[in-house]
Amino acid sequence: MPILIALLILIPVNGYGQVYPGKPLRIIVPWTPGGTADLLARILAQKMTEGFGQQVVADNRPGAGGLIGTELAAKAAPDGYTLLMGTTAPNSVAPSLYQKIPYDPVKDFAYVSLVARTCYVLSVHPSMPVKNVKELIALAKARPGQLTFSSPGSGTPNHLSGEMFKMLTGIDMQHVPYKGSAQALGDVIGGQIALTFENITVASTQVKSGRVRGLAVTNLKRSPVLPQIPTVAESGFPGFEAVGWFGMVAPAATPREIIAKINSEVVRILALPDVNERISGFGAEVGASSPEEFDRFNRAQTAKWAAVVKFSGARAD
């Protein structure tokens, strides 16, 4: 009997502390392969496999603007074996964009650690008679409602970055939604659309090649990928910031011991020089955090985007 009692006492400790992880893990990616979220998930999966001694895989579950994979993660067993590469659209924007979503981004998740942030590049066709943000605003005010800006879809952070720009500058532009970044940026390159706010991981190559002219980045500080391009904030609009974020998320009821262990592993991985180099190479900024910091960050982002969605009138079915 004493031996049995001792074993029963040890089970939770081993299950949540010494043994975890005792089987393979998966990181649900609510987007298609090849995108920033997918690349980050695969970098982490490889390093977590080495660190944990268990296979960690990226599991792509795209669809419905990230809602399908995010719902799947929300309803997964809260045992630390199903994680989510959380992103801006389904976790911060969706609550205000959709009348109803199949999960609560605050109540249904435990925010483990930020992984990276990206910004957007305000880009125009080289033939546009503007060289900076002030000149663009002057042109837009001279031609109210005539300038067009593209995005990979209504309600995407790209679209809402443009709406935030309109809201803070007082200009009127027409939004033209596409079904992806390739078309949205392609029509700016082709001259059919005046401008776009494209993720720096996609836009930087086109800016460097001269196919589009970058006027500003939406970060609070300049990007090391495009250091010659000023921020919107330093172009006369202090505090302007529109970022896309990526972070490790778990189902809400996941034990705190497991959350702490995953957080420690993610923070360790993001501090590795080779990981920093890979992430910085495609234009993202490494951003590890504590669970508490990440939770506060997402709540602030949710409130910020809600104000922009209200201003824009954007809705999604």
C-alpha positions in Angstrom: 0.0 0.0 0.0 2.7 2.6 0.8 4.4 1.8 -2.6 1.0 2.3 -4.4 0.4 5.7 -2.7 3.9 6.8 -3.6 3.3 5.9 -7.2 0.0 7.8 -7.3 1.7 10.9 -5.9 4.4 10.7 -8.5 2.1 10.3 -11.5 1.2 14.0 -11.9 4.7 15.1 -11.4 6.0 12.7 -14.0 3.1 13.4 -16.4 3.6 17.2 -16.3 7.2 17.7 -15.3 9.7 14.9 -15.8 8.0 12.9 -18.6 6.5 15.6 -20.7 6.8 15.4 -23.6 6.3 11.6 -23.7 5.0 11.4 -27.3 5.1 13.4 -30.6 3.7 16.9 -30.7 2.1 18.8 -33.5 2.0 22.5 -34.3 -1.2 23.4 -36.2 -0.6 26.0 -38.9 -3.9 27.6 -40.0 -2.4 28.6 -43.3 -1.0 26.9 -46.5 2.6 25.7 -46.7 5.2 28.2 -47.7 4.0 31.3 -45.9 5.6 33.0 -43.0 3.6 31.1 -40.3 4.5 27.8 -41.9 8.2 28.6 -42.2 8.3 29.7 -38.5 6.4 26.6 -37.4 8.8 24.3 -39.2 11.9 26.1 -37.8 10.5 25.7 -34.3 9.4 22.1 -35.0 12.9 21.1 -36.0 14.6 22.6 -33.0 11.9 21.4 -30.6 12.4 17.9 -31.9 16.0 18.1 -31.0 15.4 19.8 -27.6 12.5 17.6 -26.4 13.7 14.3 -27.9 10.3 13.8 -29.4 9.1 14.3 -32.9 7.4 17.7 -33.4 5.6 18.3 -36.8 3.9 21.2 -38.5 0.4 20.4 -39.4 -1.1 22.7 -42.1 -4.9 23.2 -41.7 -5.7 26.2 -43.9 -9.1 27.7 -44.7 -11.6 30.4 -43.9 -9.0 33.0 -43.2 -7.2 30.9 -40.6 -10.4 30.0 -38.7 -10.4 26.3 -39.5 -7.0 25.5 -38.1 -7.5 27.8 -35.1 -10.8 26.2 -34.2 -9.2 22.8 -34.4 -6.5 23.9 -31.9 -9.0 25.5 -29.6 -10.9 22.2 -29.3 -7.8 20.0 -29.0 -7.0 18.2 -25.8 -5.3 20.6 -23.4 -2.3 18.2 -22.8 0.5 20.1 -24.5 0.6 17.8 -27.5 -1.4 20.0 -29.8 -0.1 23.6 -30.2 -1.0 26.4 -32.6 1.1 28.9 -34.6 -1.2 31.8 -33.8 -1.4 34.7 -36.1 -2.9 38.2 -36.3 -5.9 37.5 -38.5 -7.6 34.6 -36.6 -6.5 35.6 -33.1 -6.6 39.4 -33.1 -8.8 40.6 -36.0 -11.4 37.8 -36.3 -13.4 38.8 -33.2 -14.4 42.2 -34.7 -14.4 41.1 -38.3 -16.9 38.2 -38.1 -20.3 38.3 -36.5 -19.6 34.9 -35.0 -16.5 32.7 -34.8 -16.3 29.1 -33.5 -13.9 29.9 -30.7 -13.0 32.7 -28.3 -9.5 34.0 -29.0 -9.1 35.1 -25.4 -10.9 32.4 -23.3 -10.0 29.4 -25.4 -6.3 29.8 -25.6 -3.2 30.1 -23.5 -0.7 32.4 -25.1 2.7 30.8 -24.7 5.3 33.0 -26.4 5.5 35.5 -29.2 7.8 34.1 -32.0 8.1 36.9 -34.5 6.6 40.1 -35.9 6.5 41.5 -39.4 5.5 44.8 -40.7 4.0 46.0 -44.0 5.5 48.1 -46.7 3.5 50.9 -48.2 4.5 50.4 -51.9 3.5 52.2 -55.1 4.2 51.7 -58.8 7.4 53.5 -59.8 5.5 55.7 -62.2 3.4 57.2 -59.4 4.5 60.9 -58.9 5.2 60.5 -55.2 8.5 59.8 -53.4 7.3 59.8 -49.8 4.3 59.6 -47.5 3.6 63.4 -47.5 3.5 63.5 -51.3 1.2 60.5 -51.4 -1.2 62.2 -48.9 -1.1 65.4 -51.0 -1.9 63.4 -54.2 -4.8 61.5 -52.5 -6.3 64.7 -51.2 -6.1 66.2 -54.6 -7.8 63.2 -56.1 -10.3 62.1 -53.3 -11.5 58.6 -53.8 -9.6 58.0 -57.0 -6.5 56.2 -55.7 -6.8 52.5 -55.3 -5.1 50.2 -52.8 -5.0 46.4 -53.0 -4.9 43.7 -50.4 -5.0 39.9 -50.4 -8.5 40.0 -49.1 -11.1 42.1 -47.2 -10.3 42.1 -43.5 -6.8 41.0 -43.8 -4.1 42.9 -41.8 -2.9 44.2 -45.2 -6.3 45.7 -45.9 -6.7 47.0 -42.4 -3.3 48.6 -42.5 -4.5 50.7 -45.4 -7.7 51.5 -43.5 -5.6 52.6 -40.5 -3.6 54.8 -42.8 -6.8 56.4 -44.2 -8.2 56.8 -40.6 -5.1 58.6 -39.4 -4.3 60.7 -42.5 -7.9 61.7 -43.4 -7.5 60.6 -47.0 -10.0 58.7 -49.1 -8.8 55.7 -51.2 -10.7 52.8 -52.7 -9.9 49.3 -51.5 -9.6 46.5 -54.1 -9.5 43.0 -52.5 -7.9 40.1 -54.2 -7.6 36.4 -53.4 -4.0 36.5 -52.4 -0.8 38.6 -52.1 0.5 37.5 -55.5 -2.3 39.1 -57.4 -2.6 42.1 -55.0 1.1 43.0 -55.4 1.2 41.9 -59.0 -1.4 44.5 -60.1 0.6 47.2 -58.3 3.7 46.1 -60.2 1.7 46.1 -63.4 0.4 49.6 -62.8 -3.3 48.7 -62.5 -3.4 49.5 -58.8 -1.9 52.6 -57.2 -0.5 51.2 -54.0 -0.6 48.4 -51.5 0.4 47.5 -47.9 2.2 44.2 -48.4 4.0 42.1 -45.8 7.7 42.9 -45.8 8.5 39.2 -46.2 6.9 39.4 -49.6 7.4 43.0 -50.6 11.1 43.4 -49.8 12.3 41.5 -53.0 10.1 43.7 -55.2 11.3 46.9 -53.6 14.9 45.9 -53.9 14.4 45.0 -57.6 12.8 48.4 -58.3 9.5 46.9 -59.5 7.7 48.9 -56.8 8.8 51.9 -54.8 8.7 51.5 -51.0 7.5 54.7 -49.3 7.3 53.6 -45.7 7.2 50.6 -43.4 4.5 50.2 -40.7 6.8 49.3 -37.9 7.7 51.9 -35.2 11.4 51.5 -36.2 13.0 50.9 -39.5 13.5 47.4 -40.8 17.0 46.1 -41.2 15.7 44.4 -44.4 14.9 47.8 -45.9 16.8 50.3 -43.8 16.6 53.0 -46.3 12.8 53.2 -46.1 11.4 55.4 -43.3 8.5 54.4 -41.0 5.0 55.9 -41.4 5.6 57.2 -37.8 8.7 59.2 -38.7 6.9 60.5 -41.8 4.6 62.7 -39.8 2.4 60.2 -37.9 3.9 59.4 -34.6 2.7 56.2 -33.1 1.5 54.7 -36.3 2.1 50.9 -36.1 0.6 48.0 -38.0 2.3 44.6 -37.4 1.6 41.0 -38.2 2.5 38.7 -35.3 3.2 35.0 -35.0 3.3 33.1 -31.7 3.1 29.8 -30.0 -0.4 29.2 -28.6 -2.0 26.2 -26.7 -5.5 25.3 -25.6 -6.6 27.3 -22.6 -6.7 24.5 -20.0 -3.2 23.3 -20.7 -1.4 22.9 -17.3 0.8 25.8 -16.3 3.8 23.5 -15.9 3.6 22.5 -19.5 3.1 26.1 -20.7 6.2 27.1 -18.8 8.2 24.2 -20.3 7.1 25.1 -23.9 7.8 28.7 -23.3 11.3 28.0 -22.0 12.0 25.9 -25.1 10.7 28.5 -27.5 12.7 31.2 -25.9 15.8 29.0 -26.0 15.3 28.3 -29.7 14.7 31.9 -30.6 18.0 32.9 -29.0 20.0 30.6 -31.2 22.1 32.5 -33.8 21.2 30.3 -36.7 17.5 30.6 -35.9 17.8 34.4 -35.7 19.6 34.5 -39.0 16.9 32.4 -40.8 14.0 34.4 -39.4 15.6 37.7 -40.1 16.5 36.5 -43.6 12.9 36.6 -44.7 12.1 39.9 -43.1 10.6 39.0 -39.8 11.8 40.2 -36.4 12.3 37.7 -33.6 10.1 38.4 -30.6 10.2 35.9 -27.7 8.1 36.8 -24.7 6.7 35.5 -21.4 3.1 34.1 -21.5 1.8 37.1 -19.6 3.5 39.6 -22.1 2.1 37.7 -25.1 -1.4 37.6 -23.6 -1.3 41.4 -23.0 0.0 42.0 -26.4 -2.8 40.1 -28.1 -5.4 41.8 -26.1 -4.0 45.2 -27.1 -3.8 44.1 -30.8 -7.4 42.9 -30.6 -8.6 46.3 -29.3 -6.5 48.2 -31.9 -7.8 46.2 -34.9 -11.4 46.4 -33.6 -11.3 50.2 -33.9 -9.9 49.9 -37.4 -12.5 47.4 -38.5 -15.3 49.6 -37.1 -13.9 52.6 -39.0 -13.6 50.6 -42.3 -16.9 48.9 -42.0 -15.3 45.6 -43.1 -17.3 42.5 -42.4 -16.7 38.8 -43.2 -19.3 36.0 -43.4 
